[in-house]
Amino acid sequence: MKKKNNFLFMKHLVDSDFLLTEQSLRKSSRYVKSTFQLPLESKMPFVLDPIELVKSLKQFARLLQFLKKQKHPFLHLLVKNKQYIHFLDFFIKKSTNCLPIAIKNKFFDTKLQKMSQMLMLLDQSLCNDPKLFKRIVYSNIFLINKINSKLEQNSLGTYKVYNDLSNLKKLTFLLALLRQIYQKNQ
């Protein structure tokens, strides 16, 4: 059963193009496995390292499982692309009715002191905005997961899934993974 689940996970990972990115990277980066040139397109897609990607997705899944087991969980989603807010709101609110979620494009200080909170940054970076990082820490949010395609020198104690979410298929894969984690064992 576990072997079948692993195969299905890898199949969906490939089908959703989650292993491909069009961002320009150094070939020596730990995230890049190989590159190839398509004959019709001018952009060269990069194939991400599947082992590194699965490792970071497992960290993401374990953070969500940890948050799910807490007494009062709360998930903040910060989205850079404003067009994704309605899509995320519809998909997440419909599928994960047991978890309080706030989907925004800017971080607002919240007074949720007794709740276990996690912040997901979609296509945003914390290294460029130290004031944002201070506000997050002062809001008692210590579980931070970034999903972006920026190479950062300082991770600031956050977890990272290296990928660009410019493709809607990748965002849908990520949301399906989120839904599977929260619907399991309910």
Secondary structure, 3 states (H helix, E strand, C coil): CHHHHHHHHHHHHHHCCCCEECCCCCCCCCCEEEECCCCCCCCCCEEECHHHHHHHHHHHHHHHHHHHHCCCEEEEEEECCCCHHHHHHHHHHHHCCCCCEEEECCCCCCCCCCCEEEEEEECCCCCCCHHHHHHHHHCCCCEEEEEECCCCCCCCCCEEEECCCCCHHHHHHHHHHHHHHHHCCC
